[in-house]
Amino acid sequence: MGVFEGIDIRSYLQPIFSVKTQDLVGFEALCRGFKNDNMVYPAELFKFANSLGKLGELEEICRYSAIDYYKNLKQENKIIFINFDMSAIKDKNSLEEFIFNLKGVNFNYVCIELIESKVDFRFLIYAVSLFKYYGFLVALDDFGTGHSNYNRLSIIKPDILKLDMSLIRDIHLSAEKQYIVKSLTNLIHNLGGLALAEGIEQEQEFLVCMDSGIDMFQGFLLSRPQCYKSIDLHALSNGFKGYISKYENYRLTNIEKYIHQISTFKHIVENIAKSLTVENFKHYVDIYDFIRAIYLLDWEGNVVFDTVLKRNHIKPLFKPAKKGDNLSFKEYFIHIRYYGKDFYVSDPYISQADGKQCITISYKISGDYPLILCIDFTL
């Protein structure tokens, strides 16, 4: 515990869980101020420090408080995540002093969360190099808001990318957020790091983030920040395993639903293949909301006649394929033409016909002059 301007500074620890181990992996130390046993909320506390020009002093007290509470927890195999606002650091000496004063702590189990603040980039690179040299883990905090940018991500190459809660909140209700989170997760994996979703408050948020490949989780759904004396490691571990089990059931249900849906789509494709006319295509586009477009390719990948499209507002950047256009570079053509498949289902993608997400099912029409029937479906 430390004291700042008569305010007691304590650290509450919020658990962070790993999907790989299906267990508690560490804690984020969150600063809390108390005056006469009444909590001074963090936003108010840091605003007060900033008004006095003592933000750096408060940050330093919070960091040392975090380490003290971590030592009291006596869980040396768990990682302590410490917020580090680089804009509040005076100079290189301050960094080295912080590291020197962490006596009795295994640096490999300390994760420095770099808050996305406006700071001299050369100094940021120096700090990251220093932390990594001594064996600290490095995380980029609140990515997706504030001063986030991909330049920092590519140069820092953090061990952990913490996705801001603004991306996570109600993610199950937003296809756009799901695309962004999945893309960021794939990106950090390609850079050799892990993705952490913070601010998980709803079960559906957790389930959707699991689908996106998130590696680590933090939020009120799993546990609120606690005083180290109140932490029950066994209960926390069992609670997280319970959510993993719920995800397994959720995933199984979705797979079964997907298989049933594709089976229905395949049946429709086979029916459409019985009559390869524009009139028949228009009929099916009209009666099924989930059919977005129908087009027919010859064995060289050329469109036989203009795409039959569900008519709605089409963005000027997108246009349906017309008679004579060549689509031989498309996966749904290649898998039928060159891999010998009679039936192919693509991964979801954004259609160039109308800018909507869809899957394409392609189907071989055998004969003296083989054709490939392609239908875009909305899942």
C-alpha positions in Angstrom: 0.0 0.0 0.0 1.1 3.5 -0.8 -0.1 7.0 0.0 -0.8 9.8 -2.5 -1.9 13.2 -1.2 -3.5 11.6 1.9 -5.2 8.9 -0.2 -4.4 5.3 0.5 -3.5 3.5 -2.7 -4.3 -0.2 -3.0 -4.3 -2.7 -5.8 -7.3 -4.9 -6.6 -6.5 -7.9 -8.7 -8.7 -8.9 -11.6 -8.2 -12.5 -12.8 -7.2 -13.3 -16.4 -7.8 -16.7 -17.9 -6.2 -18.8 -20.6 -8.1 -20.9 -23.1 -5.1 -23.1 -23.7 -4.7 -24.1 -20.0 -8.4 -23.6 -19.2 -7.3 -22.0 -16.0 -6.3 -18.8 -14.3 -3.1 -17.4 -15.9 -2.7 -14.2 -14.0 -4.1 -10.9 -12.6 -4.3 -7.4 -13.8 -3.4 -5.0 -10.9 -6.0 -2.2 -10.9 -5.4 0.9 -8.8 -8.0 1.9 -6.2 -7.8 4.9 -3.9 -9.4 5.1 -0.4 -9.9 8.1 1.9 -11.5 7.5 5.3 -12.5 4.1 4.0 -14.4 5.6 1.1 -13.3 4.6 -2.4 -12.0 7.3 -4.7 -12.8 6.1 -8.2 -9.8 5.7 -10.5 -11.0 8.3 -13.1 -11.4 10.8 -10.3 -8.1 9.8 -8.7 -6.1 10.2 -11.9 -7.8 13.4 -12.8 -6.9 14.8 -9.4 -3.2 13.7 -9.9 -3.1 15.3 -13.3 -4.5 18.6 -12.0 -1.6 18.7 -9.5 1.0 17.8 -12.2 1.8 14.6 -10.3 0.4 11.9 -12.6 3.9 10.3 -12.9 4.1 10.1 -9.1 0.7 8.4 -8.8 1.6 6.0 -11.6 4.7 5.0 -9.8 2.9 4.4 -6.5 0.4 2.3 -8.3 3.1 0.2 -9.9 4.9 -0.6 -6.6 1.6 -1.2 -4.9 0.7 -3.8 -7.6 4.0 -5.6 -7.0 3.5 -5.6 -3.2 0.0 -7.1 -3.6 1.3 -9.6 -6.0 3.9 -10.8 -3.5 1.2 -11.1 -0.9 -0.8 -13.3 -3.1 2.1 -15.8 -3.1 1.3 -17.2 -6.5 4.7 -17.0 -8.3 3.5 -19.1 -11.2 0.8 -16.5 -12.1 1.5 -13.4 -14.2 0.9 -9.9 -12.8 -0.2 -7.4 -15.4 0.8 -3.9 -14.6 -0.4 -0.8 -16.4 2.4 1.5 -17.7 1.5 4.9 -19.1 4.6 5.8 -21.0 3.6 9.5 -21.1 4.0 9.6 -17.3 7.6 8.3 -17.4 10.1 11.1 -17.0 13.2 9.5 -18.6 15.3 6.4 -19.1 16.5 6.5 -15.6 13.0 6.2 -14.3 12.5 3.0 -16.3 15.8 1.5 -15.1 15.0 2.5 -11.5 11.6 0.7 -11.7 13.3 -2.5 -12.9 16.0 -2.3 -10.3 13.5 -1.9 -7.5 11.6 -5.1 -8.4 13.6 -7.2 -6.0 12.5 -10.8 -5.5 10.2 -10.9 -8.5 10.6 -13.2 -11.5 10.5 -10.8 -14.5 9.2 -13.6 -16.7 5.9 -13.4 -14.7 5.5 -9.6 -15.0 3.5 -8.3 -18.0 3.9 -4.6 -18.8 0.7 -3.3 -20.2 1.6 -0.3 -22.4 -1.3 2.1 -22.4 -1.9 3.6 -25.8 -0.9 7.1 -24.9 0.8 9.8 -27.0 4.5 9.4 -26.4 7.7 9.9 -28.3 8.0 6.8 -30.5 11.8 6.4 -30.1 11.4 6.4 -26.3 8.6 3.8 -26.6 10.9 1.5 -28.7 13.7 1.9 -26.2 11.4 1.0 -23.3 10.0 -2.0 -25.0 13.5 -3.2 -25.9 14.6 -2.7 -22.3 11.6 -4.7 -20.9 12.1 -7.5 -23.3 15.8 -7.6 -22.6 15.1 -8.2 -18.9 12.5 -10.9 -19.7 9.2 -9.0 -19.1 6.2 -9.8 -21.1 4.8 -6.8 -23.1 1.1 -6.2 -23.8 -0.5 -3.4 -25.8 -3.5 -2.3 -23.8 -6.9 -1.0 -25.0 -6.1 -1.7 -28.7 -8.8 -0.5 -30.9 -9.3 2.9 -29.3 -7.3 6.1 -28.5 -3.8 6.2 -30.1 -3.9 2.7 -31.4 -2.2 2.2 -34.7 -0.7 -0.7 -36.7 2.7 0.9 -36.9 3.1 0.4 -33.1 1.8 -3.2 -33.4 4.3 -4.1 -36.2 7.3 -2.6 -34.4 6.6 -3.5 -30.8 5.3 -7.0 -31.6 3.7 -7.5 -28.2 3.4 -10.8 -26.5 -0.3 -10.0 -25.8 -2.7 -7.7 -27.6 -5.5 -6.6 -25.3 -8.6 -5.8 -27.3 -10.5 -2.8 -26.0 -13.8 -3.5 -24.4 -15.5 -1.2 -26.9 -14.8 -3.9 -29.5 -16.1 -6.7 -27.2 -19.2 -5.0 -25.8 -22.3 -6.7 -27.5 -20.0 -8.3 -30.1 -22.7 -11.1 -30.5 -25.0 -8.4 -31.9 -22.5 -6.9 -34.4 -21.2 -8.8 -37.4 -18.8 -5.9 -38.0 -17.2 -6.2 -34.6 -16.9 -10.0 -35.1 -15.0 -9.4 -38.3 -12.7 -6.9 -36.7 -11.9 -9.0 -33.6 -11.3 -12.1 -35.7 -9.0 -10.2 -38.0 -7.0 -8.6 -35.1 -6.7 -12.0 -33.5 -5.3 -13.6 -36.7 -3.0 -10.6 -37.0 -1.5 -10.9 -33.5 -1.2 -14.7 -34.0 0.8 -14.1 -37.2 3.1 -11.7 -35.2 3.7 -14.4 -32.6 1.5 -13.0 -29.9 -1.8 -13.8 -28.1 -5.1 -12.0 -28.1 -6.8 -11.0 -24.9 -10.5 -9.9 -24.7 -11.1 -7.5 -21.8 -14.4 -6.3 -20.5 -16.3 -9.6 -21.0 -19.6 -9.1 -19.2 -22.1 -11.3 -21.0 -22.0 -15.0 -21.7 -22.7 -14.5 -25.4 -19.7 -12.1 -25.7 -17.5 -14.9 -24.3 -18.9 -17.5 -26.7 -18.5 -15.3 -29.8 -15.0 -14.3 -28.8 -14.1 -18.0 -28.4 -15.3 -18.5 -32.0 -13.0 -15.7 -33.0 -9.9 -17.5 -31.6 -9.3 -15.3 -28.6 -6.6 -16.8 -26.3 -7.2 -15.0 -23.0 -10.2 -13.5 -21.2 -10.9 -10.9 -18.6 -14.1 -9.3 -17.4 -16.9 -9.1 -14.8 -18.5 -12.2 -16.2 -15.6 -14.3 -15.0 -14.6 -12.2 -12.0 -14.6 -8.7 -10.6 -11.4 -7.2 -9.3 -10.7 -8.4 -5.8 -8.5 -7.8 -2.8 -5.9 -10.5 -2.8 -7.2 -11.8 0.6 -10.6 -12.6 -1.0 -9.3 -14.5 -4.0 -10.3 -18.2 -4.2 -8.2 -19.7 -6.9 -10.0 -23.0 -6.9 -13.4 -21.4 -7.4 -12.1 -19.1 -10.2 -10.6 -22.1 -12.0 -13.8 -24.1 -11.8 -15.9 -21.1 -12.9 -13.8 -20.7 -16.0 -13.9 -24.4 -16.8 -17.7 -24.1 -16.6 -17.7 -21.5 -19.3 -15.4 -23.6 -21.5 -18.0 -26.4 -21.2 -20.8 -24.1 -22.2 -18.7 -23.1 -25.3 -18.3 -26.7 -26.2 -22.0 -27.2 -26.2 -22.5 -23.9 -28.1 -20.0 -24.9 -30.7 -21.6 -28.3 -31.2 -25.0 -26.8 -31.6 -23.7 -24.3 -34.2 -21.9 -27.1 -36.1 -25.1 -29.2 -36.2 -27.1 -26.1 -37.3 -24.5 -25.3 -40.0 -24.6 -28.9 -41.3 -28.4 -28.8 -41.4 -28.4 -25.5 -43.2 -25.8 -26.7 -45.8 -27.9 -29.8 -46.4 -30.9 -27.6 -47.1 -28.9 -25.4 -49.4 -27.6 -28.5 -51.3 -31.1 -29.8 -51.8 -32.1 -26.4 -53.3 -29.1 -26.3 -55.6 -29.9 -29.8 -56.9 -33.5 -28.6 -57.6 -32.3 -25.5 -59.4 -29.9 -27.6 -61.5 -32.8 -29.4 -63.1 -33.7 -26.3 -65.1 -30.8 -24.0 -66.1 -32.9 -21.1 -67.3 -32.9 -17.4 -66.4 -36.6 -17.7 -65.6 -36.0 -20.6 -63.2 -33.1 -18.7 -61.5 -35.3 -15.6 -61.0 -38.0 -17.8 -59.5 -35.7 -19.1 -56.8 -34.1 -15.8 -56.1 -37.6 -14.3 -55.6 -39.0 -17.0 -53.2 -35.9 -17.6 -51.0 -34.6 -14.6 -49.0 -31.3 -16.4 -48.3 -30.4 -16.8 -52.0 -28.5 -13.7 -53.1 -27.4 -14.6 -56.6 -27.3 -17.4 -59.1 -24.9 -17.7 -62.0 -23.7 -20.3 -64.4 -20.1 -21.0 -65.6 -18.9 -23.0 -68.5 -15.9 -25.3 -68.1 -13.4 -22.5 -68.7 -15.0 -20.3 -66.0 -16.9 -17.9 -68.3 -20.3 -16.7 -67.2 -22.9 -18.1 -69.5 -25.5 -15.3 -69.0 -25.9 -12.3 -66.7 -26.0 -13.0 -63.0 -29.5 -13.3 -61.6 -29.4 -11.1 -58.5 -31.7 -10.3 -55.6 -32.6 -6.7 -56.4 -31.9 -4.2 -53.7 -29.6 -1.2 -53.3 -26.2 -2.1 -54.8 -23.2 -0.1 -53.8 -21.4 1.4 -56.8 -18.1 -0.4 -55.8 -19.8 -3.7 -56.4 -21.3 -5.2 -59.5 -22.6 -8.6 -60.5 -20.8 -10.7 -63.1 -22.2 -10.3 -66.6 -22.3 -12.7 -69.5 -18.7 -13.4 -70.8 -17.0 -12.4 -67.5 -14.3 -14.9 -66.5 -14.4 -16.3 -62.9 -11.9 -19.1 -63.3 -9.7 -17.6 -60.5 -12.5 -18.2 -58.0 -12.1 -21.0 -55.5 -15.6 -22.3 -56.1 -14.6 -22.8 -59.8 -11.1 -24.2 -59.1 -12.4 -26.9 -56.7 -14.9 -28.2 -59.2 -12.8 -27.9 -62.4 -9.4 -29.0 -61.1 -9.9 -30.9 -57.9 -12.6 -33.2 -59.3 -15.3 -32.2 -56.8 -19.0 -32.3 -57.7 -20.0 -30.0 -54.9 -18.1 -27.3 -53.1 -19.0 -24.9 -50.2 -16.8 -21.8 -49.9 -15.9 -20.0 -46.7 -17.9 -16.8 -45.9 -16.7 -13.8 -47.9 -17.9 -10.4 -49.1 -19.6 -10.8 -52.5 -18.4 -8.7 -55.3 -21.9 -8.8 -56.7 -23.6 -6.7 -54.0 -21.1 -6.2 -51.1 -23.0 -8.6 -48.7 -21.4 -11.4 -46.8 -22.3 -14.8 -48.3 -21.0 -18.3 -49.1 -21.0 -19.7 -52.6 -22.0 -23.3 -53.3 -20.8 -24.6 -56.7 -22.2 -27.7 -58.3 -21.0 -29.7 -61.3 -23.5 -30.2 -64.1 -22.2 -33.2 -66.0 -22.6 -33.8 -69.8 -20.8 -33.4 -73.1 -20.2 -29.8 -72.2 -19.9 -29.6 -68.3 -21.2 -26.5 -66.6 -20.8 -25.2 -63.0 -23.8 -23.8 -61.2 -22.9 -21.2 -58.6 -25.3 -19.9 -56.0 -24.6 -17.3 -53.3 -26.3 -17.9 -50.0 -26.7 -15.7 -46.9 -26.0 -17.8 -43.7 
